[in-house]
């Protein structure tokens, strides 16, 4: 008994240390990229550019960002249909916003947080929620690679100046994500069989936990299934296209807010290229993309379009704020006002 009680604090200390290390690394990355982005821009020039921004286009951009989250929550509801057929769309949307809010503090922490929050407010399966988020992320990577290919002929060599060997990296990302989706499809088609395999293996090595983990495994594998159900396929594809179109439109609207500079002349295709850069910058583990978005977007604008550095940084700053602040506020609000469900969806 003594040894168990002695080990428990050590385990807690190890987890605390790991989270502290992760948070410290994220803050260090953020500080480094913020320094890179702001070090050569006079504060007065930046403020001057921000004062020229139009309010109406920024409100449009924020509205488009919120619409993209609505579509993302709707898509997630479809993907969860096998495990939670009675799930309400508004609950999936609220949980998605909570996840975005958590991502501002903990890189990628929102992916688990939204599955946990959805379980709390709608009594969904946590395992299925996590696996569906994983499948969704694989789909996002494939979608990003497709968008990159569409802009490749116009921007590849110039994007190489910002992200060296970006074409090769995108190829490997597309290959890995496609392979992951193939595995998810194979498992998700027959979750019972996959769970049965897990049970048979565990019965030989850990019989006391075989049944428990096989049930958990079946829930987890079921989370992959929703993306590949025939009646969901068209909806998932259309919503995925809609999500990326809205991302591009939001970035384009922010550019339109700078009516007196070169940014207002950028095309929708230019906004698509900016969206690719934003998405790539978000793969770096900085909380909420703070710093990485500022640096890489402003560098792209100055490198490819010869836009004034202060104007480019002002754009990157507003682009980031328009995508973070509304979701942070709404995510925090939903986490406070939504109460745990008493029954499971559809019961």
N, C-alpha and C positions, 0 to 999 in steps of 0.2 A: 504493500500500500504506500509505503514511504517513497519507493522509487517512482511510482506513478505520479504522485503529487509533486515530486521533485522535477519530473520531466515536463509536466504541463506548463509551468512558467517559462521553461527554456523554449518550448515549442512556440508559445505566444511571442516570446522575445524575438525568435527567428523570423516569424511572419511580420512582426512590426519592423524589424530591421530590413526585410526585403522590400516592404512597401516604402519605407523611408528612403532606401537606396533608389528605388524606381522614381519616386517623386523628386529626389535630388538630381537624378540624371535628367529628368524632363525639364526641371527649372534651369539646369546648366545649359541645355540645348537651346531653350527659349532665350536665355540671356545672351548667349553667343550670337544667335541669328538676329536678335534685336539690335545688338551692337553693330553687326555687319550692315544691317539695313539703315540705321540712323546715324552712323558715325560721321558721314560726310555731308549730311543735310542740315543746313542752318535751321534752327527751330522757327525762326521768324518766317522763313520761306515756306516751310511746311504749313504753318498756321495761316499764312496768306492764301495758300492754295485751298485749304479747307474752308475758308470764309467764302470762297467763290462758288461753292457747291450748291446746286439747286435742291431744295427740299423735296419737291414733288417726285423727281426721278428716284430719290432715295426711298421714299415711301413705297413707290412701285416695286423697287428691288426687294424691300423687306416683305412685301405682300407675296411676291413670287417665291421667296425663300420659304415662307410659311406654307405656301401651296405645295412646294416640293416635298415638305415633310408630311403633309396630308396624303400625298400619293404614295410616299414611302410606307406610311402606316397602313394604308389600304392594301399595298402589295404584301406587307407582312401578314395581314389578316388572311389573305388568300393562301399564303404559304403555310399558315397554321391551321387551315381548315380540316385536315385529317385528324389532328389531335384536339382541336377546339372548334368544332363546327358552329357552336353558338356564340363565338366571340364577337363582341360588338366592335364596329370599326372605330368608334371614338376611343375605346380603351386602347386599341393598338396604336392609334395616333398619339394619344397622351403618353403612353409608355415610350414611344419613339422620341418624343420631345424630352422626356426625362433622361433618356440615354444620351442625347446630344448635350444636355446640360452637364451631365457627369463627365463627358469627354473633355469639357473645358478644364476640369481639374485633374482628371486621371486619363492619360492617353489610352484609348481602347477600353477603358473601364466602363464606358457607357454601353458597350455591346452586351456585357453580362448584366449591367444594372437594369437595362430595359426589360430583359427577360425576367429578372427577379421582381421588378415592379409590376409587370403584367401578371405574374403569378399572384402577387399580393392583391391586385384590384379585380382580377377576373378568374382566379383559381385555375389558371392554365398549368400545363406541365412545364416545370423549369427545364428539364432535359430537352424537351421538344423545342422550347423557346430558344435555348442556346444553339441547338443544331440548326434551327431555321435561320438564325442570325448568321451562323457560319456559312450556310448555303447562300444567303443573301450577299455576304461579302465576296464570295467567289464570283457570283453573278456580276457584282459591281466591278471587279477587276477585269473580267471579260469585256464588260461594256466600256470601261475606260480604254482598254486596248483597241477596241473597234473604233472609238472616237479618235484615238491617236492615229490609227491608220487613215481615217478620213481626212485628217489634217496633215498627214505625212508629206505629201507632195509639196506643200507650201512652206512647211516650217521645220522639217527634220534637221537640216544642217545648222540652222540658227538655234534650234532647241538644244543641239549638241553643245553649244557654247554655254548653256545654262546647266544642263544635266549631261555630262560626258557619257557617251555610249548609251543614250536613252533608248535608241531603237533596239539595241540588243537586250537591254533590260526589259523592255516591253514585250519582246518576243518570249523571253523566258517566263515572265509573269503570266502571259496569255497561255503558254503551254501548261504551267503549273496549275493555274486556275481552271483551265479546261479539264485537266486530268482530275482535279478535285471534284468538279461537277460530275464527271463520269462516274467516279466512285460513289458520290452522293446519290446519283441516279440508280446505280446498281444496288445499293443498300436500301434506298428509299422505296424501291419497287416492292420489296418483300421484307419489311422490317421484322416480321415474325420469324422468318428463316434466319435472319442475321442474329436475332436475339437467341434463337435456339442454338445456334453455333456457339455463342458466348456462354450459354448455360452448359453445354456439353464440355467445353474447355474448362470452365470453372469447377464443374463437378469432379474433375480429376485433380485439380490443384488447390481448390479452396471450396469444398462442398458446402460449408456452412453459409457461404455468401452467394452461392450460385443462383438461387431463385431471386434474391433481392436485386442483384446486379443485372440479371437477364431482363427483369421488368424495367429497370432503369434504362437498360440498353434499348429495349423495344420502344420506349418513349422517345429516346434520343434519335433512333433511326427513323421513327415516324416523322420527326421534324424535317427530314430531308424530302419527304414524299410530296408535300404540298406543291412544290415548284413544278413537279413533273406530271401531275394529274392532268389528263387531257382537257377537262373543262376549265382548268386554271391557266393553261399555257398561254393562251391568247391574252388574257388579262395581265399576267406577269410580264409578258413582253411589252405590251402597250404601256403599262405603268412604268416599266423601266425606261422606255424611250421618253415618256413624258417627264420623268424625274430629271434626266440629263438635259432635255430641252429647256426645262425650267431653270436648271443650274446656269446654263449658258445665257438665258434671257436675263436672269438676275445680274450676272456679271456685266452684261451689255447695258442694262439700265443704270448701273453704277457709273459706267463710262459716260453715259449720256448726261449725268449730273454735272460733269465738267464741261460746261457749254463753251467756255472761252479758250480751251486748249485743244491739243491734237487728239485727246482721248475721245472727244465727241464724234470724231470722224471714223472711229473703228467700226468695222463691219461685224455682222453676226458670226462670220467665220473666224474673225480675230478673237471674238469673245469665246468661241469654242476652243481655240488654242490656249487662251488664258485659263479656261476651265481645266484643261489637261494639266497645266502647270500647277494650278491650285490643288488638284487631286494628287499629283505626285508629291507636292510639298507636305501634304497631310499624312503621307506614309512615314515621315520622320517623326519619332515619338516625342513631339513637343506638345504640351497640354493645349488642346483646342487649336493647334496649328499656329499658336502665337509665336511670332518671330520668323518661322519658316515661310509662312504665307507672305509676310511683309517683304522678306528678302528676295525670294525667288520671283514673285510677281513683279516687284519693282525692277529687278534686274532684267526680266524679260522685256518689260516695256522700254527700258532705256537701251537695251541691246538690239532688239529687233525693230522697234518703231522710232528710236531716237527721241523719245519723249523726255522732257525735262525731268531730272531726278527728283526734285521736290514734288512735282505733279504726279510722278509715278508712285512715289511713296505715299502720297495722300490718297491716291486711288487704292493702293493695296491695303492701307489702313481702314478706309471706309468699306471696302469689299469684305474684309475680315469682320469688322464690327457689325455690318448688316446681316452677316450669317451667324454670328455668335450671340449678340446681346438679346435679340428677340427670343431665341430658343432657350437661352439661359433663364430669362425671366419666366417664360411660359412653362418650361420644365420644372423650375422651382415651385411655381404656382400649382401645377398639377400634383406634384409630390406632396404638397401640403393639404390640398382640398379633397383629393380622391381618397376614399376610405376602402379598407379591405372588403372584398366580396364575401358573402356568406355562403354562396353556392357556386358550383362550377358553371361555366357557360352552357346554356341549353338545358340545365337541370331544373 
